[in-house]
């Protein structure tokens, strides 16, 4: 038997009224920010949100400010009705689906810039990206004022940026990260995987395989720089255009300073016209 779809609200005032009602029940509130085109990774986030909070809000908003002028904003997958069905199956309570004008009304002139973990990696190739992410997430946190917000580790740098944002601005939101959900062959789930042709889909797991080999080499005592270079070569040899493969401090995303610190491997590469990112712990 199909479950009831979650209620949908489209304005800040409607969202705040719904959250006030949840608070009136004595419930804690978890927010799962998404851009829609939901997959099993998003569903896992919502399932975890339901475990840690009494009420779960899922935002669906394709945020224009995190897309560059030549990026895929216009063709980004939009599957709202199917998303609602998935959220009904997992038992989400509320969907916040604002229009662009609700998030960025006429005259909007403010942005949030987070330093620290935003520096380098994605910023080297998408300098607009994290200001767009931080601003929209900051607004979502202020609109909803949840107790928890859940993000996947697939976008690991984003997770660290959002965590820093909430701490630095004393927003009172506990940011919860969850492990990347993968296909059986290791490919990280992503809404953009829908862009891949059959041949590209068969090639795409090379990123995860290469990162896994690099992590194994580092754990065995190998030099991180050499392991990263070998991974980048393997990805390029498979026909991808590599933006970066890097070993960074897993907590701060700063360059590695010496032995004994936690290490995260991160990569971004183009497969045809699709940009894929992935990361794994060492």
N, C-alpha and C positions, 0 to 999 in steps of 0.2 A: 504493500500500500504506500502510495507516494506521500511524502511528508509535506506539510504546509510550507509554502515559500515564505521567506522572511519578509517582514514589512520593509518598504522602501521609502526613504525620505530624501528630499532633494535640496533642502535649505538648512542653513546653520540653526535657525530658530527651531525647526522641526527636530533636528538631531538633538539639540540641547534639551528640548522638552522630553524626548524619548529617554535620554540618559538620566534626566531628573527622575523619571518614573522608575527606571531601574534602581537608582540610588534609594528611592523610597521603599523599595522592596528589601533594602539592605544588601543588595548585590554589588560585588565588585565587577568592573567592566574591563573587557579586553578588546583592543582594536587591532584588526588585521588590515593594514593599508595595501591595496592592490591597484593595478591598472586594468583589471579584468582579464579576459581570455584565460580563465582559471583552469589549472591543471592539478594533478595529484599533489604537487608541492604546496600549492595554496590550500588544498583541502587538509593536508597535514597540519598546517598552521592553524586553521580554524578548529580542527579537532583538539589540538593542544590548548588553544584559547579556551575552549569549553571546559577543559580539565582544570584550568587554573583560575577561572573567573565564572561568576554566576551568569553573566550576560556577555554576549559576543557581538561586536559591531564589525562589519566588513565594509571598507570604503572601496568604491570602484570609480576611478577617475584617471583618465589618460591625460597626464599632466603635460601641457604644451611647453612649459618652461624648462623641462629637462631634455628636450629634443633640440638639436641644432637645425639650422635652415636646410641642410641637405640630408637630414635623417628621416626616419620612417614614421613620423607622426601621422600622416594622412592614411597610411596603409597598416598601421599597427592593428592587430586583430581586435575586433570588438564583437563580443558574443554574449551580450547582456542577458538574453533570455536563457541561454544554456547555463550561464553563470548562476542565475537564480535557482535553476534546478539542482545544480551541484550543491549550492548552499542549503537548499531545503533538505537534501539527503544527509548533510553533515550536521544540521540543526543550528545554523546561525540564526541569531535573533533579529538582526536589523542590518539593512544595507543603506549606506550613505552614498548617494550617487549625484553629487552636485554638478551643475552645468559649469562650463568655464567662467561664465560671468558671475557665478556665485563665489567662486574661488578668487577670481581676479576681476573685480568690478572696475568699471571705467575710472581711470586715473590711478590705478594701483601702481605704486612706485617704490615698494620695499622688497628687499631680498635679504636672506640670511646666508652668511658666508662662514663656513666652519673651516678652520685651519687644521693643523695636526694631521689626522688620518686621511684627510681629503687630498693631501699634497702628493703629486706624482701618480703613477699608474694610470687610472682612468683620466685624471685631470690633464695628463700630457697629451691625450688624444681627443678629449671631450671637455674643454675648459669650462664650458657652460654648465656641465651636468650637475655637479654637487650643489651649486647655488640653487638650481631648480629643485633638486631633491630636498635640500634642507628647508627651503621656503615652504614647499607644499606639505612636508611632513610636520614642520612647525605649526602651520595653520591647522592641519588635521588634529594635532595634539590639543591645540587651543580650542578648536571647535568641540571636540569630544571629551577632553580631559579624562582619558581612560586611566585605569590603574596600571595596565600592562599594554604593550604594543609588541606584536610578534612579526619578525622578519626572518627570511631564510638566509642561510649562510652562502647560498649560491652567489648572491651579490654581497660578498664579504666586506669590501671596502665601504659600500653603502651602509651595512650594518654597523660598522665602526663609526662612521660619520654620524649616523642617527643616535647612537649611544652617547657620543660626545656632545651632540646638540642637546639632548635631554638633560644631561648632567650639568653642562655649562650654563644653561638658561634656567636651571632649577624648575623644570616643568613638572616634576613629580611623577613622571611616567617611567616605569621599569621596562626597559627594552629587553626582550627575550629573543635570542637567536636560536634557530633550529637547523639541524644538519640538512645538507642538500639532499633532495630526493632525486634518484637517478633511474634511468632505464636499465634494463638487465645488462646491457653492454657498457654501462658506465656514463653514458651521456647525461649531463645535468638537465633536468627538466626546465624548459623555458618556453614562454609563449612564442618567442621568435623561432623556435624549432619548426613551427608550421611553415616557415619560408623555405625550408630545405627541400631540394629535390631528392628523389630516392637514392641517387648516387652520392649526393652530398651527405645525406643522413647516414649512409654506410661509412663514410669517411670521418664524420664528426667525432666519434669516440677517441680519435687519436690524441686529442687534447688531454683527456683524463688519463689515458694510458701513459702518455709522456710525463705528465706530472707525477703519476704514481711511481714510475721508474726513477724519477729524480728524487722523490721523497725516500725511496728505498736506499738509493745511493748515499744520501745525506745521513740517514740513520745508521748506515754501515760505516760512517766516518769519512765519507767523501766530502770534497770541497763544494759548498753550496753554489758558488759561481760556476764551477765546471758542470755541475749537475743541471743547473738552469740553462746553460748554453747548449748542452746536449739535448735537453727537452725542446728548446726552441728550434734546433736543427731538425729534430724528428718531426715536429709539427709542420715546419716549412717543407720538408721533403715529401710530406703527404699532400702538398698542393695548397696549403693555407698561407695567407699573408699574415705574418705575426706582428701584432702591435707591441706586445710585451710578454715576457715570461720572467718572473721575478721571485726572489726569496726575500721576505720581509719579516720583521718582528710581528708575531701574531697578535700582540696586544695593541701596539701603537701604529703598526705599518711603517715604522721608520726603517731605514736601511739597517742591515745586520751589523752589530758592533763587535761581536765576539762570541766565543763558545758559551753554551749553557742557556741561551735565551730561547724562548719558544719561537718556532719558525712556521710561517705559512707560505705556501707556494701559490702564486696567482698568475693567470694567463688570460690574454685576450687575443683573438685572431679572427680574420675574415675567411669565411668559406663561401666562395662566390660572392653574392651580395649580402650575405648574412654575417653579422658580427656575433661571435660566441665568446662567452667568458666562463671561467671555471676557476676553482681553487681547492686546495686540500691542505690539511695539517700535515706536519712532519712528525 
